């Protein structure tokens, strides 16, 4: 389910572009405004984390900014998504490992450390 949350195009065997991914984040936030959660800790940020993870893991400053946004403050979350879109337009938005694949990458590194090749 997390893989589809991060990349709904997987259901059709595809991959979202960066522009489509940020559009998806904006569309999700618009839906959050239309149908607000009455939970004390709404799922806005946790869902967006999965969509935007590949950008946050590459940039400590972006990760810190996202961490500081309040989970119930849709205005600040929308401003953060707008910042990512501006960086994408500038060509300054590197992308790393997707949310769904993050554990595979970590597992591979642990295996390399635990079983170094003998030369």
Secondary structure, 3 states (H helix, E strand, C coil): CHHHHHCHHHHHCCCCCHHHHHHHHHHHHHHHHHCCCCCCCCCHHHHHHHHHHHHHCCCHHHHHHHHHCCCCCHHHHHHHHHHHHHHHHHCCCCCCCCHHHHHHHHHHHHHHHHCCCCC
